[in-house]
Amino acid sequence: ALGKMLGIPRESIMACGDGDNDVHLLREVGFGVAMANAQPQVKEAADYITASNDEDGVARAIEKFALHSFYAVGSFFRMGLNSGTFTFDQYS
């Protein structure tokens, strides 16, 4: 619903998940990513399986699939996952 409100096509949305509550979300977005430590049904619903939560799986998926367009223009954000909080560092 938010993507539609913002004019972002479903195919352009990536979501990450690891629990039962994420299965529907991963099936609805254009590209679903499951954590390595996700429940089996979550992995089945995903298009890609990344590293576990403890291994910064969300950050790795974002770097691999979402930041490539920022690399092309010479400015990007590096996302790190530290104790459940997101930190952003901008590079040029």
Secondary structure, DSSP 8 states (H G I E B T S, - for coil): -HHHHHT--GGG-EEEE-SGGGHHHHHHSSEEEE-TTS-HHHHHH-SEE---GGGTHHHHHIIIIISHHHHHHT-EEEEEEETTEEEEEEE-
